[in-house]
Amino acid sequence: MPLGGSAGFHGRVERDVKPTASAASLAEEIGRAARRSGAARVLILDLDGTLAPIAARPRDARVPLVVLDALERLRGHGWRVAIVTGRPMATARRMVPLVGLAIFGSHGLEVEGASSGSRVLHEAARRAAAIAREAREFVRAFPGASVELKPFGCAFHHRALSRATRTRFKRMLEAWLAVRDTRGLERLEGDGLLELRPSGSGKAAVLGRWPPARAARRGDRSFVAIGDDRADEELFAALDGRGLTVRVGLPRLRSVARRRISGTKAVARLLTTLAEDGEAERRHALS
């Protein structure tokens, strides 16, 4: 049975993003907005490829200590921070073990302290779990590939395969999935993975579920979303005009985001600079 495509931003015109901004210039733009009266000071951040460098094996990915330190300091300066990731919520919390940060796992379907899931959602999750179980034998034929069961879906990881093997893996996976029951599921292709998730889910839902995002004034550029892949494009499209959207990655990638930054190291510098600006602002206020 064919899978549905990823929802959320199709039909929006992708545009060429402005040339890659330096961490310093982007921090200056955001910091200027953050100093205005009534500024939101809200960050919505992806995890892998944004805070944590991409790893060949997902379990090896780590958020650098300098990033955790910057997030902790930003919280102390009044910033509200949410991590929105395709990873399970429990895994994301282990990777970002900071008090006061909101974690939304499984593309926003999992929220800490809240029950989640309708009957339809759980039925789709059961189908994804069955596919993940059946896929173990298929994946074993490709050393380096893996299938990951998630609370509301599953993901096929192939980043560790050679280019030629990856092409063959993806072709055979498509044929394998075509004869499985994928009702209620849609595909999401990312960097080195193909994920099955419940249809109609996506990171954009966080904008309506997280109070700091709902409260932000339109056009406030201290309301910032940063991410590096297709799932983040859904969020960027929904946020367009309300805040500042930043795509992490190479200039050749097209995006609906308004700004671009080169990679995880640049994101770390951006967050560190914003934290330092907050400390300078506090010292000035006390002087």
C-alpha positions in Angstrom: 0.0 0.0 0.0 1.6 3.4 -1.0 2.5 5.8 1.7 1.3 9.3 1.9 3.7 12.2 1.5 4.9 14.4 4.3 2.3 17.0 5.2 2.6 20.5 6.5 4.4 22.8 4.0 3.6 21.4 0.6 2.1 24.0 -1.7 4.3 26.7 -0.2 6.8 28.2 -2.6 10.3 27.3 -1.5 12.7 30.2 -1.9 16.4 30.9 -2.0 17.4 31.8 1.5 19.6 34.8 2.1 23.3 33.9 2.0 24.6 32.1 5.0 24.7 34.4 8.0 27.6 34.3 10.5 26.8 33.4 14.0 27.8 36.9 15.1 25.5 38.7 12.7 22.6 36.4 13.4 23.1 36.8 17.1 23.1 40.6 16.7 19.8 40.5 14.8 18.1 38.3 17.4 19.7 40.1 20.3 18.5 43.4 19.0 14.9 42.1 18.8 15.3 40.5 22.3 16.0 43.9 23.9 12.8 45.4 22.7 9.9 45.9 25.2 7.7 42.8 25.3 10.1 40.6 23.4 9.1 37.0 23.3 12.6 35.5 23.8 11.5 32.1 22.6 13.7 29.5 20.9 12.3 26.4 19.2 15.3 24.1 18.4 15.7 20.9 16.5 18.1 18.3 18.0 20.1 16.2 15.6 21.9 18.3 13.0 21.1 21.5 14.9 22.3 21.1 18.5 24.0 17.7 18.2 26.3 17.0 15.2 25.0 14.2 13.0 26.4 10.8 13.9 26.6 7.7 11.7 24.7 5.8 14.4 21.9 7.8 16.1 22.8 6.4 19.5 26.3 8.0 19.2 25.0 11.6 18.8 25.7 14.0 21.7 24.9 17.6 22.4 28.2 19.4 23.1 28.7 20.7 26.7 29.2 24.2 25.3 25.7 24.1 23.9 24.1 22.7 27.1 25.9 25.5 29.0 24.6 28.2 26.6 21.0 26.9 26.9 21.3 26.9 30.7 22.5 30.5 30.7 19.8 31.6 28.2 17.1 30.1 30.5 18.6 32.3 33.3 18.3 35.4 31.1 14.6 34.8 30.5 14.6 32.8 27.3 12.0 30.1 26.9 13.4 27.1 25.1 11.7 24.1 23.5 13.5 21.1 21.8 11.3 19.7 19.1 12.7 16.4 17.6 11.8 13.3 15.8 13.5 11.3 18.6 11.5 9.8 21.4 10.9 12.2 24.2 12.8 10.1 26.7 15.9 10.0 24.5 15.8 13.7 23.9 15.5 14.4 27.6 18.6 12.3 28.2 20.5 14.2 25.5 19.3 17.6 26.9 19.1 17.0 30.7 18.3 20.6 31.6 15.6 21.8 34.0 13.1 24.2 32.6 13.4 23.3 28.9 10.3 22.0 27.1 10.8 18.7 25.2 8.5 17.7 22.4 9.4 14.2 21.1 8.2 12.2 18.1 7.8 15.4 15.9 5.7 17.0 18.6 3.4 14.1 19.4 5.0 13.5 22.8 4.8 16.2 25.4 6.1 15.8 28.9 3.5 15.6 31.6 0.6 15.1 29.1 -1.2 12.1 27.8 -1.0 11.8 24.1 -2.7 9.9 21.4 -6.2 9.3 19.9 -7.4 5.9 18.9 -6.4 6.6 15.2 -3.0 7.7 16.3 -2.4 4.6 18.3 -3.6 2.3 15.5 -1.1 3.9 13.2 1.6 3.5 15.8 0.7 -0.3 16.1 1.1 -0.7 12.4 4.5 1.1 12.5 5.5 -1.2 15.3 4.5 -4.3 13.3 6.5 -3.0 10.3 9.6 -2.4 12.5 9.4 -6.0 13.8 9.1 -7.4 10.4 11.9 -5.2 9.1 14.6 -6.6 11.3 15.3 -9.5 8.9 15.3 -7.2 5.9 17.7 -4.8 7.6 20.1 -7.6 8.6 21.0 -8.0 4.9 22.6 -4.5 5.0 25.2 -4.3 7.7 25.3 -0.7 9.0 21.6 -0.1 8.4 19.1 -0.3 11.2 15.4 0.1 12.0 14.4 2.1 15.1 11.1 1.7 16.8 9.6 5.0 18.1 6.6 5.6 20.3 4.5 6.7 17.3 6.4 5.4 14.3 9.6 3.8 13.1 12.7 5.0 11.2 15.1 3.2 8.8 18.6 4.5 9.2 21.1 4.1 6.3 23.6 6.9 6.8 26.4 4.4 7.5 26.1 2.6 4.2 28.2 3.4 1.2 26.6 5.5 -1.5 26.0 2.5 -3.9 24.7 0.3 -1.1 22.4 3.1 0.2 20.9 3.4 -3.3 20.2 -0.3 -3.4 18.9 -0.3 0.2 16.4 2.5 -0.5 15.2 0.9 -3.7 14.6 -2.5 -2.0 13.0 -0.8 1.0 10.5 0.9 -1.2 9.5 -2.4 -2.7 9.4 -4.0 0.7 7.1 -1.3 2.2 4.8 -1.4 -0.8 3.3 -4.7 0.4 3.0 -3.7 4.0 0.0 -2.2 5.8 0.9 1.5 6.1 -2.6 2.9 6.6 -2.5 6.0 8.6 1.2 6.5 8.1 3.2 8.9 6.0 6.9 9.0 5.1 9.4 11.6 6.0 12.8 11.4 4.3 15.7 13.0 6.2 19.5 12.9 6.1 20.3 9.2 6.1 16.9 8.0 7.1 13.4 7.2 6.0 10.8 7.6 8.8 7.2 6.4 9.0 5.0 8.5 11.3 1.2 9.1 11.7 -0.3 11.0 8.9 -0.9 14.7 9.6 1.7 14.9 12.4 4.5 17.4 12.4 6.5 19.9 14.3 4.2 22.9 13.4 1.7 21.6 15.9 4.0 22.8 18.7 3.1 26.4 17.8 -0.4 25.8 19.1 0.5 23.5 22.0 3.3 25.4 23.7 2.1 28.5 25.6 5.2 30.7 25.0 4.8 30.1 21.2 1.1 31.0 21.3 1.8 34.2 23.2 4.5 35.6 20.9 3.6 38.7 18.9 3.6 38.5 15.1 6.9 39.7 13.6 8.9 39.3 16.8 12.4 38.2 15.7 13.3 37.1 19.2 10.8 34.2 18.4 13.2 31.9 16.6 13.0 28.4 15.1 16.2 26.6 14.1 16.4 23.3 12.3 18.2 21.4 9.6 15.9 19.0 7.8 12.6 18.5 6.0 10.6 18.0 9.2 11.7 21.5 10.3 10.5 23.0 7.0 6.9 22.3 8.2 7.6 24.4 11.3 9.2 27.2 9.3 6.2 27.4 6.9 3.8 27.6 9.8 5.9 30.2 11.6 6.5 32.4 8.5 5.8 36.0 9.3 5.4 35.4 13.0 9.1 35.1 13.9 12.5 34.3 12.6 13.2 31.0 10.9 16.8 29.6 10.4 17.8 26.7 8.3 21.0 24.9 9.3 23.1 23.5 6.4 24.6 23.9 3.0 23.6 26.8 0.7 22.5 24.4 -2.1 19.5 23.3 0.1 16.3 25.2 -0.6 14.1 26.2 2.2 11.2 28.3 3.3 13.3 29.7 6.2 14.3 33.4 6.2 17.9 32.8 7.3 20.6 30.2 7.0 23.5 29.2 9.2 26.3 26.8 8.2 26.2 24.0 10.7 26.1 22.8 14.3 29.3 24.6 15.3 27.8 27.9 14.0 24.6 27.1 16.0 26.8 26.6 19.1 28.5 30.0 18.5 25.1 31.7 18.0 23.7 30.3 21.3 26.8 31.2 23.2 26.9 34.7 21.8 23.2 35.2 22.8 24.0 34.0 26.3 26.9 36.3 26.6 24.8 39.2 25.3 22.3 38.4 28.1 25.0 38.5 30.7 26.3 41.9 29.4 22.7 43.2 29.4 22.3 42.1 33.1 25.6 43.8 34.1 24.6 47.0 32.4 21.3 47.0 34.2 23.0 46.6 37.5 25.6 49.3 36.9 
